[in-house]
Amino acid sequence: MSSYINDEEYIKQKYLELLKSNQEILFLEPMSNKRITNICDIVKQNYSDINAFTIKYKENKYLVLRHKIHYEEYFNVSEYIKKGHQAYSIENYDDCIDYFQKVITFGIPKANVYAKLGLSYYKKKLFKEAAEYLMIANYINSKENKSYDFTNLIEISLKKANEQYKPYIQMEASDFTEKKQNYYNLENVEEVAKIISNGQSIQKTLNDFQLDSEQQNLMLLIFAQNCYTQENYEIGDKFLNIVEKNKNKTPLVKSVITELKKNRLFYANRKEESKPLILTYNIKK
């Protein structure tokens, strides 16, 4: 099968992805100049409601698909840009995004439109979108010899977007029932997890259940292990670090810590079919 046919299938998938998303642009992965040219030709020949343009960030060249709409009525671009800036000035980031997204679909905007979109997404903590729009703004600025540069904010956004933090952890009920012998005869694991998830501090919760020091440490290590099972390594490490900072660790606790560290990346391969236990990390120490 030729690369041209492959690219036709690829761009068809990306086209549908763009239409289904809430965004007006879609970043494609870095690719060769030859493939970029091929895909741009496919877009130009077969898709009247999108266009493709390239940007460069550091050593990578990206192809960006932009959704464009043919408006039947008169569209006042200047008015929408003005409203977008006004919305941003009063911290109404949702409206700002809405106005500037419409500007993007109408024509090829200047750098400040992409910049305000990126900054608005950043304020909303949507870091992947923030990075992408700011990368476009940076590229246009470089072509226009503008002095301002969003590189630092792009790097921060990319880092935040790549963090493995998730708002909740799914712990499998079978971990606390079928294999209870693996959890050192501890009771009330699900109940403790639920109370912690509801915002009560870890220490108060463990004290309320009258657990001794070893039992408290083991309970937290159970939580860490289940975080690793769900590939929530950052959150699992937080539970593990609480135990590691405890100076009163028994030989059993120390051995479990060693096992967790050794197998940290392998717990995700465990297959669990039971109803998951949800543990949100609203944790107060």
N, C-alpha and C positions, 0 to 999 in steps of 0.2 A: 504493500500500500504506500502510495507516495506521501511525502510530507505535506503536499498541498491539500490532499484529501483529509489527512489528519488535522491540519489546521482548520479546515472547514468545520469539522466536527467539534473541534476545540472551541472555536469562536461561537458556534451555535449554542453550546452549553453555557459559555460566559454571557452571551446575549440574554438567555433566559434567566440566568442568575442576576443580571443587572435589572431586568424588568421586575423580578420578584422582590428585589431589595427595596429598602427605603432610601437608598442613595441615588444620586444622579451621576456618579462616577464609579468605575470599578478598576482597581489596580490589577494588572496581570503580572505574573512573575517575571524577573529579569530574563531576557532572551537575546539571541544574536541579532545583528542588524538585518541579516538576510530574512530571518523569520519575521521580524517586525515589519519589514517591507511587504512580505507575503500576506500577513494578516491585515495590514492596512488596505491592501488591494481587495481582499475578500470583503472587508467592511464596506468599502466604497462601492463595490459592485452589487452587494446583496442586502445591505441594511440601510434603509433611508432614515431611520429614527435614531441612529447612533453615529458617532464618528470616533476616530481613534487619533490620539496624539501621543508623542513621546516626551518624557522628561528624564533627566539624569540626576541621580543623587549619589554622591561619592563615586565609587567605581561602577555602579550599576545603572543600566538604562532600563526604564520601565515604560511599558505601553499602557495607556489609560484609555478606557472606553468612556465616552460621555454620552449620556442620554439627551437627545434633543427632540423638542416637540414643535410641530408646526401649528401656531396659534391662528385661529380663524379671525379673532378680533385683534384690534390694535393693542400691543403690549408696550407699556411705558417702562422701558428698562431703567431710565434715570430715576423714576419715581420709586421703583422697587429697591434700587440700590440705596436711595435716601432712607426709605423705611427700614431697610436692613441695618444701616448704620445707627439709626435712632433706636431700634430695638436693642442693639448691642450696648449702646450707651446707658440704657436703663436696666441692663442685665437680664433682658428678656431673650434668652438665648434660643428658645424654641422658635419664636417668631423670626429672629435673625436668621436662623437656619432655613426656615420656610421661605423667606423672601429671597435669600441668595441662591437657594437651590433652584428656584424658578428662573433666576437670572442665568444660571448655568445652562438650563435646558433651552433657553432662547438663543444664546449666542456664545461667543468665546470671550469670557470676561477677563478683566485685568487682574493683576496679582492681589489687589486689596480685597477682592471678593473671596478668593480662595483663602486668603489670610484670615478674614473674619469668620469664615466657616470653620477653619481649623481651630481658631481660638475659642469659638463657641462650643465646639465639640470637646475641647480640652476642659472648659469650665464645667461641662456636663459629665466629665470623667469618661468620655468615650474616646479612649486614647488611640486606638487603631485609626479611626476616622480622622482624629486630630492630626496625627502624623502624616497621613496621606495628603490631606488638603494643604498642610503647611509645606510639604515637599514640593507640591505644584507651585505654591506661592514663591518659594525660594528659587525655583528654576526660572520662573517668569521674571523675578526680580533680577537674577543674574543676567538675563538677556537684555533687560532694560537698564542695566548698570545702576540699579537702586542700591542704597547704602544699607538698608536694614536687612537682617539675617535671622532666620528662625532655627538655625541648626541646633542650638542647645535645647530648645523646646522640642524639636523633632526627636532628638536622642532621648530626652526624658519620656516623651510619649511612647516611643518604640519600646523602651525598657518596661514601662508600666503595662503596655499592651501584651508583652511577652511574659509577664509574671504569671505564675501558675496559681495565683490566689483564686479561690472559688468561694461564693457566699455561703455555701453549705456543703456538708460532707454526708455522703450516704454510707452509713454503716449497716452491714447486713445482719439481720436478726439471727441468722443461723450461727453467727460468730458467738452469740451469747447463749445459745440453747444447745444445738447439736454437739458443739465442741466445748462445752462448759469446762471440761477437765483441762483444757488448754488455758483457762483463765483463772487458775489458782484458787478455785472454789469461791471466787468473789460473787456476791449476790448484788442485785439492784443496779447492774451496769446500765441497762436501758433507762432506768428511772433517773440515775445520776446524770446521764447524757442529756435527757430531756430538760432537767432543771437548769443545767448549765446553759443549754441552748436558749432558755427563756430569759437569760441575762443575769442570773445569780452568779456570784463569784465562785471560782473553782474551790478556793480554800474553805469558804463558808459551806459550800455544798458537801465537800468531803467531810468536814467536821460534823455537819448535821447528821451524817450517816454513821458517825462514831467509828470511823476507820482509823486504824493506827498508821504510823508513818509508812511502814512497808506496804500496807494495803492501798494507801493513797497513791504511792508511787506506781504500784502495779496497775491501778485503775487508769492512771494517765498514760501508761505505756500501752495499755489495751487501746485507748483512743488513738494514740500515735500509729499503732500498727494498722488500724482500720482506715486512718487517713491515707497511709501509704497504699493500702488496697485500692483506694479510689483515686490514686495518683495525685493526691493533694499533699505534695511533699513539703511545701512551705508550712502548711498548718500542722502537719504531723511533726515537723521539726520543732515547732513551738511547744507542743506537748512534751516532746522528748527533752527539750532544753530546760523546762521547768524541773524535771526529775534530775537532770544532770547537775543542776545548781544546788540541789539538796545535798547537804553534807552527810546526812545520816542515811546512807544507802547500804542495805544489807547485801550479802553475797548473791542472793537470788535476784535482787533488783539489778545489780551490776551485770549479772549474766544475761538478763533479759535485754538490757541496754546494748550489750555487745552483739546479741543476736539481731536486734532491730537494725543496728547500723550495718551489719554484714548483709542482711537481706532486704534492705530498704527499697531497692529498686525492683525487687522480684515479687513483692506482695500483690502487685497489680495483676499478675497472671492467675491469681486464685479465681475460681469460678464459683459464684454464689447465686442462688436462684431464689432465696427467700425475700420477703418483703423488706425493703431497706429501712434502716433507722436513720432519720434525718437529724444531724447535729449541726446547728448553725454556730458559727464561731463569733458569738457576741460575748466573748469570754472576758471576765474580769478576774484577775488573779486574786 
